[in-house]
C-alpha cells in the first residue's frame, strides 16, 4: 500500500486556490444532498479522529470486524509524512 504524501515543486497557487474553491462548493453541495435525503456523510476525519467508524457500522447495520479494522483503520497504517525540505500544498 502507498502511505506517503507527495511533495510538489513549482505549484501554481492560483490553480490550487481555484480547485480548493471548487472542492468547497462541492462539499457544500454534498451536505445539501445529505440533508435533503437524510443520508449521513462520513469523513476521513470522523473515522480516524472521532466515532465515525462506529457510526457507519450502525448506519449500515453491520458488525465490526476487528481484523479488518486493525488492517485498514489502525493508526500505524495511516498516511505518514516524511521529513523533507519541500513544502506541502
PDB file with one MODEL, atoms N, CA, C and O in Angstrom:
MODEL        1
ATOM      1  N   UNK A   1       0.835  -1.182   0.000  1.00  0.00           N
ATOM      2  CA  UNK A   1       0.000   0.000   0.000  1.00  0.00           C
ATOM      3  C   UNK A   1       0.879   1.245   0.000  1.00  0.00           C
ATOM      4  O   UNK A   1       2.019   1.229   0.465  1.00  0.00           O
ATOM      5  N   UNK A   2       0.327   2.299  -0.523  1.00  0.00           N
ATOM      6  CA  UNK A   2       1.037   3.568  -0.634  1.00  0.00           C
ATOM      7  C   UNK A   2       0.586   4.475   0.497  1.00  0.00           C
ATOM      8  O   UNK A   2      -0.564   4.915   0.516  1.00  0.00           O
ATOM      9  N   UNK A   3       1.470   4.760   1.436  1.00  0.00           N
ATOM     10  CA  UNK A   3       1.079   5.521   2.624  1.00  0.00           C
ATOM     11  C   UNK A   3       1.930   6.762   2.849  1.00  0.00           C
ATOM     12  O   UNK A   3       2.185   7.130   3.995  1.00  0.00           O
ATOM     13  N   UNK A   4       2.373   7.411   1.782  1.00  0.00           N
ATOM     14  CA  UNK A   4       3.128   8.649   1.964  1.00  0.00           C
ATOM     15  C   UNK A   4       2.505   9.751   1.132  1.00  0.00           C
ATOM     16  O   UNK A   4       1.969   9.508   0.051  1.00  0.00           O
ATOM     17  N   UNK A   5       2.582  10.965   1.649  1.00  0.00           N
ATOM     18  CA  UNK A   5       2.139  12.121   0.888  1.00  0.00           C
ATOM     19  C   UNK A   5       3.279  12.559  -0.013  1.00  0.00           C
ATOM     20  O   UNK A   5       4.450  12.388   0.326  1.00  0.00           O
ATOM     21  N   UNK A   6       2.936  13.117  -1.148  1.00  0.00           N
ATOM     22  CA  UNK A   6       3.966  13.591  -2.054  1.00  0.00           C
ATOM     23  C   UNK A   6       4.136  15.098  -1.931  1.00  0.00           C
ATOM     24  O   UNK A   6       3.192  15.823  -1.616  1.00  0.00           O
ATOM     25  N   UNK A   7       5.320  15.541  -2.179  1.00  0.00           N
ATOM     26  CA  UNK A   7       5.632  16.956  -2.199  1.00  0.00           C
ATOM     27  C   UNK A   7       5.754  17.393  -3.644  1.00  0.00           C
ATOM     28  O   UNK A   7       6.159  16.612  -4.505  1.00  0.00           O
ATOM     29  N   UNK A   8       5.410  18.619  -3.904  1.00  0.00           N
ATOM     30  CA  UNK A   8       5.431  19.123  -5.269  1.00  0.00           C
ATOM     31  C   UNK A   8       6.259  20.395  -5.344  1.00  0.00           C
ATOM     32  O   UNK A   8       6.323  21.169  -4.389  1.00  0.00           O
ATOM     33  N   UNK A   9       6.884  20.598  -6.477  1.00  0.00           N
ATOM     34  CA  UNK A   9       7.643  21.821  -6.734  1.00  0.00           C
ATOM     35  C   UNK A   9       6.897  22.632  -7.780  1.00  0.00           C
ATOM     36  O   UNK A   9       6.108  22.096  -8.558  1.00  0.00           O
ATOM     37  N   UNK A  10       7.159  23.927  -7.784  1.00  0.00           N
ATOM     38  CA  UNK A  10       6.613  24.827  -8.808  1.00  0.00           C
ATOM     39  C   UNK A  10       5.096  24.719  -8.920  1.00  0.00           C
ATOM     40  O   UNK A  10       4.564  24.467 -10.002  1.00  0.00           O
ATOM     41  N   UNK A  11       4.413  24.907  -7.818  1.00  0.00           N
ATOM     42  CA  UNK A  11       2.962  24.819  -7.787  1.00  0.00           C
ATOM     43  C   UNK A  11       2.353  26.149  -8.206  1.00  0.00           C
ATOM     44  O   UNK A  11       2.778  27.204  -7.733  1.00  0.00           O
ATOM     45  N   UNK A  12       1.365  26.107  -9.088  1.00  0.00           N
ATOM     46  CA  UNK A  12       0.601  27.290  -9.484  1.00  0.00           C
ATOM     47  C   UNK A  12      -0.451  27.523  -8.393  1.00  0.00           C
ATOM     48  O   UNK A  12      -1.487  26.857  -8.368  1.00  0.00           O
ATOM     49  N   UNK A  13      -0.177  28.464  -7.503  1.00  0.00           N
ATOM     50  CA  UNK A  13      -1.059  28.685  -6.360  1.00  0.00           C
ATOM     51  C   UNK A  13      -2.449  29.146  -6.782  1.00  0.00           C
ATOM     52  O   UNK A  13      -3.429  28.840  -6.103  1.00  0.00           O
ATOM     53  N   UNK A  14      -2.551  29.881  -7.896  1.00  0.00           N
ATOM     54  CA  UNK A  14      -3.864  30.288  -8.380  1.00  0.00           C
ATOM     55  C   UNK A  14      -4.695  29.071  -8.780  1.00  0.00           C
ATOM     56  O   UNK A  14      -5.896  29.014  -8.518  1.00  0.00           O
ATOM     57  N   UNK A  15      -4.050  28.113  -9.409  1.00  0.00           N
ATOM     58  CA  UNK A  15      -4.745  26.890  -9.803  1.00  0.00           C
ATOM     59  C   UNK A  15      -5.174  26.095  -8.568  1.00  0.00           C
ATOM     60  O   UNK A  15      -6.278  25.552  -8.524  1.00  0.00           O
ATOM     61  N   UNK A  16      -4.296  26.031  -7.570  1.00  0.00           N
ATOM     62  CA  UNK A  16      -4.633  25.336  -6.327  1.00  0.00           C
ATOM     63  C   UNK A  16      -5.832  26.007  -5.672  1.00  0.00           C
ATOM     64  O   UNK A  16      -6.759  25.327  -5.230  1.00  0.00           O
ATOM     65  N   UNK A  17      -5.822  27.344  -5.606  1.00  0.00           N
ATOM     66  CA  UNK A  17      -6.936  28.070  -4.995  1.00  0.00           C
ATOM     67  C   UNK A  17      -8.235  27.847  -5.766  1.00  0.00           C
ATOM     68  O   UNK A  17      -9.304  27.722  -5.168  1.00  0.00           O
ATOM     69  N   UNK A  18      -8.138  27.798  -7.086  1.00  0.00           N
ATOM     70  CA  UNK A  18      -9.316  27.543  -7.917  1.00  0.00           C
ATOM     71  C   UNK A  18      -9.921  26.183  -7.571  1.00  0.00           C
ATOM     72  O   UNK A  18     -11.133  26.063  -7.393  1.00  0.00           O
ATOM     73  N   UNK A  19      -9.085  25.179  -7.479  1.00  0.00           N
ATOM     74  CA  UNK A  19      -9.588  23.845  -7.158  1.00  0.00           C
ATOM     75  C   UNK A  19     -10.053  23.741  -5.717  1.00  0.00           C
ATOM     76  O   UNK A  19     -10.989  22.995  -5.427  1.00  0.00           O
ATOM     77  N   UNK A  20      -9.418  24.474  -4.803  1.00  0.00           N
ATOM     78  CA  UNK A  20      -9.875  24.471  -3.412  1.00  0.00           C
ATOM     79  C   UNK A  20     -11.285  25.061  -3.329  1.00  0.00           C
ATOM     80  O   UNK A  20     -12.152  24.525  -2.638  1.00  0.00           O
ATOM     81  N   UNK A  21     -11.503  26.174  -4.043  1.00  0.00           N
ATOM     82  CA  UNK A  21     -12.840  26.783  -4.055  1.00  0.00           C
ATOM     83  C   UNK A  21     -13.865  25.823  -4.637  1.00  0.00           C
ATOM     84  O   UNK A  21     -14.985  25.728  -4.134  1.00  0.00           O
ATOM     85  N   UNK A  22     -13.489  25.109  -5.694  1.00  0.00           N
ATOM     86  CA  UNK A  22     -14.388  24.128  -6.302  1.00  0.00           C
ATOM     87  C   UNK A  22     -14.685  23.006  -5.307  1.00  0.00           C
ATOM     88  O   UNK A  22     -15.829  22.564  -5.199  1.00  0.00           O
ATOM     89  N   UNK A  23     -13.674  22.547  -4.586  1.00  0.00           N
ATOM     90  CA  UNK A  23     -13.869  21.482  -3.599  1.00  0.00           C
ATOM     91  C   UNK A  23     -14.809  21.932  -2.483  1.00  0.00           C
ATOM     92  O   UNK A  23     -15.637  21.150  -2.016  1.00  0.00           O
ATOM     93  N   UNK A  24     -14.687  23.171  -2.059  1.00  0.00           N
ATOM     94  CA  UNK A  24     -15.574  23.716  -1.020  1.00  0.00           C
ATOM     95  C   UNK A  24     -17.011  23.740  -1.518  1.00  0.00           C
ATOM     96  O   UNK A  24     -17.927  23.342  -0.799  1.00  0.00           O
ATOM     97  N   UNK A  25     -17.213  24.207  -2.754  1.00  0.00           N
ATOM     98  CA  UNK A  25     -18.572  24.242  -3.323  1.00  0.00           C
ATOM     99  C   UNK A  25     -19.151  22.831  -3.431  1.00  0.00           C
ATOM    100  O   UNK A  25     -20.321  22.608  -3.120  1.00  0.00           O
ATOM    101  N   UNK A  26     -18.324  21.884  -3.872  1.00  0.00           N
ATOM    102  CA  UNK A  26     -18.798  20.509  -3.993  1.00  0.00           C
ATOM    103  C   UNK A  26     -19.128  19.916  -2.625  1.00  0.00           C
ATOM    104  O   UNK A  26     -20.105  19.182  -2.481  1.00  0.00           O
ATOM    105  N   UNK A  27     -18.308  20.239  -1.620  1.00  0.00           N
ATOM    106  CA  UNK A  27     -18.587  19.778  -0.262  1.00  0.00           C
ATOM    107  C   UNK A  27     -19.912  20.318   0.249  1.00  0.00           C
ATOM    108  O   UNK A  27     -20.683  19.600   0.886  1.00  0.00           O
ATOM    109  N   UNK A  28     -20.171  21.596  -0.038  1.00  0.00           N
ATOM    110  CA  UNK A  28     -21.443  22.193   0.371  1.00  0.00           C
ATOM    111  C   UNK A  28     -22.612  21.524  -0.346  1.00  0.00           C
ATOM    112  O   UNK A  28     -23.666  21.305   0.251  1.00  0.00           O
ATOM    113  N   UNK A  29     -22.428  21.200  -1.622  1.00  0.00           N
ATOM    114  CA  UNK A  29     -23.478  20.514  -2.378  1.00  0.00           C
ATOM    115  C   UNK A  29     -23.738  19.126  -1.779  1.00  0.00           C
ATOM    116  O   UNK A  29     -24.890  18.708  -1.661  1.00  0.00           O
ATOM    117  N   UNK A  30     -22.679  18.417  -1.404  1.00  0.00           N
ATOM    118  CA  UNK A  30     -22.846  17.102  -0.775  1.00  0.00           C
ATOM    119  C   UNK A  30     -23.620  17.210   0.533  1.00  0.00           C
ATOM    120  O   UNK A  30     -24.465  16.367   0.831  1.00  0.00           O
ATOM    121  N   UNK A  31     -23.331  18.244   1.307  1.00  0.00           N
ATOM    122  CA  UNK A  31     -24.043  18.443   2.573  1.00  0.00           C
ATOM    123  C   UNK A  31     -25.527  18.680   2.320  1.00  0.00           C
ATOM    124  O   UNK A  31     -26.375  18.152   3.040  1.00  0.00           O
ATOM    125  N   UNK A  32     -25.842  19.476   1.295  1.00  0.00           N
ATOM    126  CA  UNK A  32     -27.240  19.741   0.968  1.00  0.00           C
ATOM    127  C   UNK A  32     -27.953  18.456   0.544  1.00  0.00           C
ATOM    128  O   UNK A  32     -29.075  18.193   0.979  1.00  0.00           O
ATOM    129  N   UNK A  33     -27.306  17.660  -0.302  1.00  0.00           N
ATOM    130  CA  UNK A  33     -27.886  16.388  -0.745  1.00  0.00           C
ATOM    131  C   UNK A  33     -28.076  15.457   0.445  1.00  0.00           C
ATOM    132  O   UNK A  33     -29.111  14.803   0.570  1.00  0.00           O
ATOM    133  N   UNK A  34     -27.075  15.400   1.317  1.00  0.00           N
ATOM    134  CA  UNK A  34     -27.152  14.566   2.513  1.00  0.00           C
ATOM    135  C   UNK A  34     -28.342  14.965   3.379  1.00  0.00           C
ATOM    136  O   UNK A  34     -29.110  14.115   3.829  1.00  0.00           O
ATOM    137  N   UNK A  35     -28.483  16.256   3.603  1.00  0.00           N
ATOM    138  CA  UNK A  35     -29.602  16.739   4.422  1.00  0.00           C
ATOM    139  C   UNK A  35     -30.941  16.468   3.752  1.00  0.00           C
ATOM    140  O   UNK A  35     -31.891  16.035   4.404  1.00  0.00           O
ATOM    141  N   UNK A  36     -31.017  16.721   2.463  1.00  0.00           N
ATOM    142  CA  UNK A  36     -32.276  16.537   1.730  1.00  0.00           C
ATOM    143  C   UNK A  36     -32.739  15.080   1.767  1.00  0.00           C
ATOM    144  O   UNK A  36     -33.924  14.809   1.962  1.00  0.00           O
ATOM    145  N   UNK A  37     -31.816  14.154   1.581  1.00  0.00           N
ATOM    146  CA  UNK A  37     -32.161  12.732   1.525  1.00  0.00           C
ATOM    147  C   UNK A  37     -31.986  12.019   2.870  1.00  0.00           C
ATOM    148  O   UNK A  37     -32.220  10.817   2.988  1.00  0.00           O
ATOM    149  N   UNK A  38     -31.570  12.788   3.874  1.00  0.00           N
ATOM    150  CA  UNK A  38     -31.367  12.246   5.233  1.00  0.00           C
ATOM    151  C   UNK A  38     -30.405  11.055   5.234  1.00  0.00           C
ATOM    152  O   UNK A  38     -30.652  10.026   5.862  1.00  0.00           O
ATOM    153  N   UNK A  39     -29.303  11.237   4.506  1.00  0.00           N
ATOM    154  CA  UNK A  39     -28.232  10.245   4.454  1.00  0.00           C
ATOM    155  C   UNK A  39     -26.993  10.897   5.068  1.00  0.00           C
ATOM    156  O   UNK A  39     -26.539  11.929   4.576  1.00  0.00           O
ATOM    157  N   UNK A  40     -26.445  10.321   6.124  1.00  0.00           N
ATOM    158  CA  UNK A  40     -25.288  10.954   6.777  1.00  0.00           C
ATOM    159  C   UNK A  40     -24.032  10.916   5.905  1.00  0.00           C
ATOM    160  O   UNK A  40     -23.848  10.020   5.081  1.00  0.00           O
ATOM    161  N   UNK A  41     -23.188  11.903   6.111  1.00  0.00           N
ATOM    162  CA  UNK A  41     -21.872  11.939   5.470  1.00  0.00           C
ATOM    163  C   UNK A  41     -20.844  11.418   6.460  1.00  0.00           C
ATOM    164  O   UNK A  41     -20.880  11.760   7.642  1.00  0.00           O
ATOM    165  N   UNK A  42     -19.943  10.601   5.981  1.00  0.00           N
ATOM    166  CA  UNK A  42     -18.864  10.082   6.811  1.00  0.00           C
ATOM    167  C   UNK A  42     -17.553  10.544   6.209  1.00  0.00           C
ATOM    168  O   UNK A  42     -17.320  10.369   5.013  1.00  0.00           O
ATOM    169  N   UNK A  43     -16.696  11.132   7.026  1.00  0.00           N
ATOM    170  CA  UNK A  43     -15.444  11.691   6.537  1.00  0.00           C
ATOM    171  C   UNK A  43     -14.244  10.934   7.094  1.00  0.00           C
ATOM    172  O   UNK A  43     -14.330  10.226   8.098  1.00  0.00           O
ATOM    173  N   UNK A  44     -13.144  11.108   6.415  1.00  0.00           N
ATOM    174  CA  UNK A  44     -11.861  10.550   6.867  1.00  0.00           C
ATOM    175  C   UNK A  44     -11.595  10.960   8.308  1.00  0.00           C
ATOM    176  O   UNK A  44     -11.211  10.142   9.143  1.00  0.00           O
ATOM    177  N   UNK A  45     -11.810  12.250   8.583  1.00  0.00           N
ATOM    178  CA  UNK A  45     -11.518  12.778   9.919  1.00  0.00           C
ATOM    179  C   UNK A  45     -12.390  12.116  10.976  1.00  0.00           C
ATOM    180  O   UNK A  45     -11.917  11.801  12.068  1.00  0.00           O
ATOM    181  N   UNK A  46     -13.658  11.905  10.653  1.00  0.00           N
ATOM    182  CA  UNK A  46     -14.542  11.309  11.658  1.00  0.00           C
ATOM    183  C   UNK A  46     -14.183   9.848  11.918  1.00  0.00           C
ATOM    184  O   UNK A  46     -14.372   9.345  13.025  1.00  0.00           O
ATOM    185  N   UNK A  47     -13.670   9.176  10.905  1.00  0.00           N
ATOM    186  CA  UNK A  47     -13.285   7.775  11.083  1.00  0.00           C
ATOM    187  C   UNK A  47     -12.028   7.671  11.931  1.00  0.00           C
ATOM    188  O   UNK A  47     -11.963   6.849  12.844  1.00  0.00           O
ATOM    189  N   UNK A  48     -11.018   8.506  11.634  1.00  0.00           N
ATOM    190  CA  UNK A  48      -9.747   8.415  12.346  1.00  0.00           C
ATOM    191  C   UNK A  48      -9.726   9.168  13.668  1.00  0.00           C
ATOM    192  O   UNK A  48      -9.024   8.773  14.599  1.00  0.00           O
ATOM    193  N   UNK A  49     -10.497  10.256  13.755  1.00  0.00           N
ATOM    194  CA  UNK A  49     -10.399  11.103  14.943  1.00  0.00           C
ATOM    195  C   UNK A  49     -11.665  11.122  15.782  1.00  0.00           C
ATOM    196  O   UNK A  49     -11.672  11.680  16.879  1.00  0.00           O
ATOM    197  N   UNK A  50     -12.712  10.535  15.290  1.00  0.00           N
ATOM    198  CA  UNK A  50     -13.972  10.558  16.022  1.00  0.00           C
ATOM    199  C   UNK A  50     -14.560   9.176  16.143  1.00  0.00           C
ATOM    200  O   UNK A  50     -13.845   8.175  16.206  1.00  0.00           O
ATOM    201  N   UNK A  51     -15.858   9.140  16.172  1.00  0.00           N
ATOM    202  CA  UNK A  51     -16.573   7.881  16.322  1.00  0.00           C
ATOM    203  C   UNK A  51     -17.190   7.455  14.990  1.00  0.00           C
ATOM    204  O   UNK A  51     -18.144   6.678  14.965  1.00  0.00           O
ATOM    205  N   UNK A  52     -16.647   7.960  13.891  1.00  0.00           N
ATOM    206  CA  UNK A  52     -17.226   7.747  12.576  1.00  0.00           C
ATOM    207  C   UNK A  52     -17.341   6.301  12.154  1.00  0.00           C
ATOM    208  O   UNK A  52     -18.329   5.920  11.525  1.00  0.00           O
ATOM    209  N   UNK A  53     -16.354   5.486  12.483  1.00  0.00           N
ATOM    210  CA  UNK A  53     -16.417   4.086  12.085  1.00  0.00           C
ATOM    211  C   UNK A  53     -17.614   3.403  12.730  1.00  0.00           C
ATOM    212  O   UNK A  53     -18.357   2.686  12.059  1.00  0.00           O
ATOM    213  N   UNK A  54     -17.804   3.617  14.013  1.00  0.00           N
ATOM    214  CA  UNK A  54     -18.963   3.033  14.694  1.00  0.00           C
ATOM    215  C   UNK A  54     -20.265   3.590  14.131  1.00  0.00           C
ATOM    216  O   UNK A  54     -21.255   2.866  14.020  1.00  0.00           O
ATOM    217  N   UNK A  55     -20.267   4.873  13.774  1.00  0.00           N
ATOM    218  CA  UNK A  55     -21.457   5.481  13.190  1.00  0.00           C
ATOM    219  C   UNK A  55     -21.803   4.838  11.847  1.00  0.00           C
ATOM    220  O   UNK A  55     -22.973   4.577  11.565  1.00  0.00           O
ATOM    221  N   UNK A  56     -20.785   4.583  11.017  1.00  0.00           N
ATOM    222  CA  UNK A  56     -21.010   3.934   9.726  1.00  0.00           C
ATOM    223  C   UNK A  56     -21.561   2.527   9.932  1.00  0.00           C
ATOM    224  O   UNK A  56     -22.540   2.133   9.298  1.00  0.00           O
ATOM    225  N   UNK A  57     -20.923   1.776  10.826  1.00  0.00           N
ATOM    226  CA  UNK A  57     -21.360   0.401  11.090  1.00  0.00           C
ATOM    227  C   UNK A  57     -22.803   0.374  11.585  1.00  0.00           C
ATOM    228  O   UNK A  57     -23.594  -0.477  11.180  1.00  0.00           O
ATOM    229  N   UNK A  58     -23.130   1.305  12.456  1.00  0.00           N
ATOM    230  CA  UNK A  58     -24.500   1.372  12.981  1.00  0.00           C
ATOM    231  C   UNK A  58     -25.473   1.746  11.863  1.00  0.00           C
ATOM    232  O   UNK A  58     -26.547   1.155  11.751  1.00  0.00           O
ATOM    233  N   UNK A  59     -25.102   2.721  11.040  1.00  0.00           N
ATOM    234  CA  UNK A  59     -25.972   3.155   9.938  1.00  0.00           C
ATOM    235  C   UNK A  59     -26.224   2.010   8.959  1.00  0.00           C
ATOM    236  O   UNK A  59     -27.344   1.833   8.480  1.00  0.00           O
ATOM    237  N   UNK A  60     -25.182   1.236   8.663  1.00  0.00           N
ATOM    238  CA  UNK A  60     -25.307   0.122   7.724  1.00  0.00           C
ATOM    239  C   UNK A  60     -25.828  -1.154   8.376  1.00  0.00           C
ATOM    240  O   UNK A  60     -26.112  -2.144   7.702  1.00  0.00           O
ATOM    241  N   UNK A  61     -25.949  -1.108   9.708  1.00  0.00           N
ATOM    242  CA  UNK A  61     -26.418  -2.253  10.482  1.00  0.00           C
ATOM    243  C   UNK A  61     -25.532  -3.484  10.257  1.00  0.00           C
ATOM    244  O   UNK A  61     -26.016  -4.583   9.987  1.00  0.00           O
ATOM    245  N   UNK A  62     -24.214  -3.261  10.379  1.00  0.00           N
ATOM    246  CA  UNK A  62     -23.253  -4.365  10.275  1.00  0.00           C
ATOM    247  C   UNK A  62     -22.357  -4.357  11.509  1.00  0.00           C
ATOM    248  O   UNK A  62     -22.187  -3.329  12.165  1.00  0.00           O
ATOM    249  N   UNK A  63     -21.795  -5.511  11.809  1.00  0.00           N
ATOM    250  CA  UNK A  63     -20.908  -5.623  12.958  1.00  0.00           C
ATOM    251  C   UNK A  63     -19.469  -5.342  12.547  1.00  0.00           C
ATOM    252  O   UNK A  63     -19.086  -5.536  11.393  1.00  0.00           O
ATOM    253  N   UNK A  64     -18.694  -4.887  13.498  1.00  0.00           N
ATOM    254  CA  UNK A  64     -17.281  -4.598  13.272  1.00  0.00           C
ATOM    255  C   UNK A  64     -16.490  -5.892  13.103  1.00  0.00           C
ATOM    256  O   UNK A  64     -16.765  -6.902  13.751  1.00  0.00           O
ATOM    257  N   UNK A  65     -15.512  -5.830  12.223  1.00  0.00           N
ATOM    258  CA  UNK A  65     -14.572  -6.938  12.044  1.00  0.00           C
ATOM    259  C   UNK A  65     -13.225  -6.418  12.533  1.00  0.00           C
ATOM    260  O   UNK A  65     -12.566  -5.644  11.839  1.00  0.00           O
ATOM    261  N   UNK A  66     -12.821  -6.836  13.714  1.00  0.00           N
ATOM    262  CA  UNK A  66     -11.616  -6.289  14.346  1.00  0.00           C
ATOM    263  C   UNK A  66     -10.373  -6.472  13.474  1.00  0.00           C
ATOM    264  O   UNK A  66      -9.510  -5.595  13.444  1.00  0.00           O
ATOM    265  N   UNK A  67     -10.269  -7.595  12.769  1.00  0.00           N
ATOM    266  CA  UNK A  67      -9.103  -7.814  11.899  1.00  0.00           C
ATOM    267  C   UNK A  67      -9.055  -6.796  10.772  1.00  0.00           C
ATOM    268  O   UNK A  67      -7.989  -6.254  10.478  1.00  0.00           O
ATOM    269  N   UNK A  68     -10.194  -6.524  10.134  1.00  0.00           N
ATOM    270  CA  UNK A  68     -10.229  -5.526   9.067  1.00  0.00           C
ATOM    271  C   UNK A  68      -9.995  -4.126   9.623  1.00  0.00           C
ATOM    272  O   UNK A  68      -9.323  -3.300   9.005  1.00  0.00           O
ATOM    273  N   UNK A  69     -10.560  -3.879  10.793  1.00  0.00           N
ATOM    274  CA  UNK A  69     -10.372  -2.569  11.420  1.00  0.00           C
ATOM    275  C   UNK A  69      -8.895  -2.319  11.703  1.00  0.00           C
ATOM    276  O   UNK A  69      -8.393  -1.227  11.437  1.00  0.00           O
ATOM    277  N   UNK A  70      -8.202  -3.307  12.233  1.00  0.00           N
ATOM    278  CA  UNK A  70      -6.767  -3.154  12.502  1.00  0.00           C
ATOM    279  C   UNK A  70      -5.984  -2.970  11.213  1.00  0.00           C
ATOM    280  O   UNK A  70      -5.036  -2.186  11.166  1.00  0.00           O
ATOM    281  N   UNK A  71      -6.378  -3.691  10.161  1.00  0.00           N
ATOM    282  CA  UNK A  71      -5.662  -3.618   8.894  1.00  0.00           C
ATOM    283  C   UNK A  71      -5.835  -2.263   8.210  1.00  0.00           C
ATOM    284  O   UNK A  71      -4.874  -1.725   7.660  1.00  0.00           O
ATOM    285  N   UNK A  72      -7.036  -1.709   8.235  1.00  0.00           N
ATOM    286  CA  UNK A  72      -7.310  -0.507   7.456  1.00  0.00           C
ATOM    287  C   UNK A  72      -7.487   0.772   8.263  1.00  0.00           C
ATOM    288  O   UNK A  72      -7.325   1.862   7.714  1.00  0.00           O
ATOM    289  N   UNK A  73      -7.811   0.677   9.532  1.00  0.00           N
ATOM    290  CA  UNK A  73      -8.109   1.866  10.324  1.00  0.00           C
ATOM    291  C   UNK A  73      -7.046   2.148  11.384  1.00  0.00           C
ATOM    292  O   UNK A  73      -6.947   3.280  11.857  1.00  0.00           O
ATOM    293  N   UNK A  74      -6.270   1.176  11.758  1.00  0.00           N
ATOM    294  CA  UNK A  74      -5.267   1.355  12.806  1.00  0.00           C
ATOM    295  C   UNK A  74      -4.327   2.510  12.474  1.00  0.00           C
ATOM    296  O   UNK A  74      -3.931   2.692  11.323  1.00  0.00           O
ATOM    297  N   UNK A  75      -3.977   3.281  13.488  1.00  0.00           N
ATOM    298  CA  UNK A  75      -3.116   4.456  13.293  1.00  0.00           C
ATOM    299  C   UNK A  75      -1.799   4.137  12.610  1.00  0.00           C
ATOM    300  O   UNK A  75      -1.273   4.972  11.874  1.00  0.00           O
ATOM    301  N   UNK A  76      -1.256   2.956  12.835  1.00  0.00           N
ATOM    302  CA  UNK A  76       0.039   2.643  12.225  1.00  0.00           C
ATOM    303  C   UNK A  76      -0.060   2.516  10.705  1.00  0.00           C
ATOM    304  O   UNK A  76       0.960   2.562  10.019  1.00  0.00           O
ATOM    305  N   UNK A  77      -1.264   2.359  10.172  1.00  0.00           N
ATOM    306  CA  UNK A  77      -1.451   2.241   8.729  1.00  0.00           C
ATOM    307  C   UNK A  77      -1.897   3.539   8.063  1.00  0.00           C
ATOM    308  O   UNK A  77      -2.135   3.574   6.856  1.00  0.00           O
ATOM    309  N   UNK A  78      -2.008   4.599   8.848  1.00  0.00           N
ATOM    310  CA  UNK A  78      -2.399   5.885   8.273  1.00  0.00           C
ATOM    311  C   UNK A  78      -1.259   6.459   7.456  1.00  0.00           C
ATOM    312  O   UNK A  78      -0.105   6.057   7.603  1.00  0.00           O
ATOM    313  N   UNK A  79      -1.597   7.403   6.592  1.00  0.00           N
ATOM    314  CA  UNK A  79      -0.575   8.043   5.776  1.00  0.00           C
ATOM    315  C   UNK A  79       0.425   8.764   6.659  1.00  0.00           C
ATOM    316  O   UNK A  79       0.066   9.380   7.662  1.00  0.00           O
ATOM    317  N   UNK A  80       1.660   8.677   6.275  1.00  0.00           N
ATOM    318  CA  UNK A  80       2.732   9.333   7.012  1.00  0.00           C
ATOM    319  C   UNK A  80       3.397  10.373   6.133  1.00  0.00           C
ATOM    320  O   UNK A  80       3.424  10.261   4.907  1.00  0.00           O
ATOM    321  N   UNK A  81       3.921  11.366   6.778  1.00  0.00           N
ATOM    322  CA  UNK A  81       4.608  12.439   6.090  1.00  0.00           C
ATOM    323  C   UNK A  81       6.079  12.359   6.466  1.00  0.00           C
ATOM    324  O   UNK A  81       6.435  12.487   7.638  1.00  0.00           O
ATOM    325  N   UNK A  82       6.922  12.151   5.482  1.00  0.00           N
ATOM    326  CA  UNK A  82       8.345  12.076   5.744  1.00  0.00           C
ATOM    327  C   UNK A  82       8.953  13.472   5.702  1.00  0.00           C
ATOM    328  O   UNK A  82       8.477  14.341   4.971  1.00  0.00           O
ATOM    329  N   UNK A  83       9.987  13.680   6.473  1.00  0.00           N
ATOM    330  CA  UNK A  83      10.629  14.983   6.531  1.00  0.00           C
ATOM    331  C   UNK A  83      11.281  15.308   5.202  1.00  0.00           C
ATOM    332  O   UNK A  83      11.937  14.471   4.582  1.00  0.00           O
ATOM    333  N   UNK A  84      11.086  16.533   4.789  1.00  0.00           N
ATOM    334  CA  UNK A  84      11.660  16.984   3.531  1.00  0.00           C
ATOM    335  C   UNK A  84      11.793  18.493   3.562  1.00  0.00           C
ATOM    336  O   UNK A  84      11.198  19.161   4.407  1.00  0.00           O
ATOM    337  N   UNK A  85      12.560  19.017   2.653  1.00  0.00           N
ATOM    338  CA  UNK A  85      12.720  20.462   2.579  1.00  0.00           C
ATOM    339  C   UNK A  85      11.643  21.093   1.701  1.00  0.00           C
ATOM    340  O   UNK A  85      11.465  22.311   1.718  1.00  0.00           O
ATOM    341  N   UNK A  86      10.926  20.274   0.936  1.00  0.00           N
ATOM    342  CA  UNK A  86       9.866  20.795   0.072  1.00  0.00           C
ATOM    343  C   UNK A  86       8.671  21.203   0.909  1.00  0.00           C
ATOM    344  O   UNK A  86       8.524  20.760   2.048  1.00  0.00           O
ATOM    345  N   UNK A  87       7.821  22.041   0.352  1.00  0.00           N
ATOM    346  CA  UNK A  87       6.651  22.479   1.108  1.00  0.00           C
ATOM    347  C   UNK A  87       5.423  21.694   0.673  1.00  0.00           C
ATOM    348  O   UNK A  87       5.349  21.185  -0.445  1.00  0.00           O
ATOM    349  N   UNK A  88       4.472  21.611   1.576  1.00  0.00           N
ATOM    350  CA  UNK A  88       3.205  20.957   1.291  1.00  0.00           C
ATOM    351  C   UNK A  88       2.263  21.932   0.632  1.00  0.00           C
ATOM    352  O   UNK A  88       2.421  23.147   0.752  1.00  0.00           O
ATOM    353  N   UNK A  89       1.276  21.391  -0.069  1.00  0.00           N
ATOM    354  CA  UNK A  89       0.218  22.232  -0.629  1.00  0.00           C
ATOM    355  C   UNK A  89      -0.634  22.764   0.473  1.00  0.00           C
ATOM    356  O   UNK A  89      -1.588  23.499   0.216  1.00  0.00           O
TER     357      UNK A  89
ENDMDL
END
